[in-house]
């Protein structure tokens, strides 16, 4: 099944490094989407490198950042930290296409059967991915999601609770930051490009 549409632009590989060892069966791909997030990017990436879950692939997609040096920061960080990951890849779009396209670019190149999505202005606690993997395995789910914790000017806990399709029909109370099976992403045709940030609700 092909997710890419005729108008889709292919992402350019800016940097790539991989270990020679065989791919772990429990590998998780981490998709980091970046658009003018230089201010937050290093903290986000450091939190991924600090995960207790060992076998990670990292795919950073810069969606044509032009107001700052996000791509350069991502590339330099990847070069310095490549040894932490089974594989690390930095991709760059030739024009801004939005978060749906950035996430699809990462999924298309993910080697793992599961992909963790995070935008570059977020951080995760060290046990995050390990707990999501365990929950997915224990419940045989297609996806598991995180609870948000707001910090900075606004301090509170997000609204994510137990999965309820009735509640979801009325509002999207789950953030896009979660662990998703690649097969589920493919089954629904990937993320659709929808304006104003509704692509995650649609997905």
NORCORUR-V767901 format. One record per backbone hydrogen bond with DSSP energy under -0.5 kcal/mol. NH is the residue of the N-H (numbers start at 0). CO is the residue of the C=O. E is the energy in kcal/mol with one decimal. If there is no record, write none. Layout:
nh;co;e
NH;CO;E
NH;CO;E
This chain:
nh;co;e
2;0;-0.5
7;4;-1.8
11;91;-2.8
13;11;-0.7
13;89;-3.0
14;89;-1.3
16;87;-2.4
18;85;-2.8
26;23;-1.3
27;54;-1.9
28;113;-2.5
29;56;-3.3
30;28;-0.5
30;115;-3.5
31;29;-0.6
31;58;-2.7
32;30;-0.6
32;117;-1.5
33;60;-2.7
39;36;-1.4
40;36;-2.1
41;37;-0.6
43;39;-2.0
44;40;-2.7
45;41;-2.7
46;42;-1.8
47;43;-1.3
48;44;-2.5
49;45;-1.4
50;47;-1.6
51;125;-2.6
52;125;-0.5
55;53;-1.3
56;27;-2.7
57;86;-2.7
58;29;-3.2
59;88;-2.8
60;31;-3.0
60;58;-0.5
61;59;-0.6
61;90;-2.8
62;33;-3.2
62;60;-0.7
63;61;-1.3
72;68;-2.6
73;69;-2.8
74;70;-2.5
75;71;-2.5
76;72;-2.4
77;73;-2.3
78;74;-2.3
79;75;-1.8
80;76;-1.7
81;77;-0.9
83;80;-2.1
84;81;-1.5
85;55;-2.6
86;55;-0.7
87;16;-2.8
88;57;-2.5
89;14;-3.0
90;59;-3.6
90;88;-0.5
91;11;-2.1
92;61;-2.5
101;97;-1.9
102;98;-2.6
103;99;-2.4
104;100;-2.5
105;101;-1.6
106;102;-2.6
107;103;-2.5
108;104;-0.8
108;105;-0.8
109;105;-0.7
109;106;-0.8
112;26;-0.5
113;26;-0.5
114;179;-2.9
115;28;-3.3
116;114;-0.5
116;177;-2.5
117;30;-2.3
119;32;-2.2
121;118;-1.8
127;124;-2.0
130;126;-2.4
131;127;-2.1
132;128;-2.6
133;129;-2.2
134;130;-2.2
135;131;-2.3
136;132;-2.4
137;133;-2.9
138;134;-2.1
139;135;-1.1
140;135;-1.3
143;178;-2.3
145;176;-1.5
149;155;-3.1
153;150;-0.6
154;152;-0.5
155;149;-0.7
155;153;-0.6
157;147;-2.8
167;163;-2.4
168;164;-1.4
169;165;-0.5
169;166;-1.5
170;166;-2.0
172;170;-1.1
177;175;-0.9
178;143;-3.0
179;114;-2.8
179;177;-0.5
180;141;-2.7
181;112;-3.1
183;180;-0.6
184;180;-2.0
185;181;-2.3
186;182;-2.1
187;183;-1.7
188;185;-1.0
189;184;-2.8
193;191;-1.0
196;193;-0.6
197;194;-1.0
198;193;-0.5
201;197;-2.3
202;198;-2.0
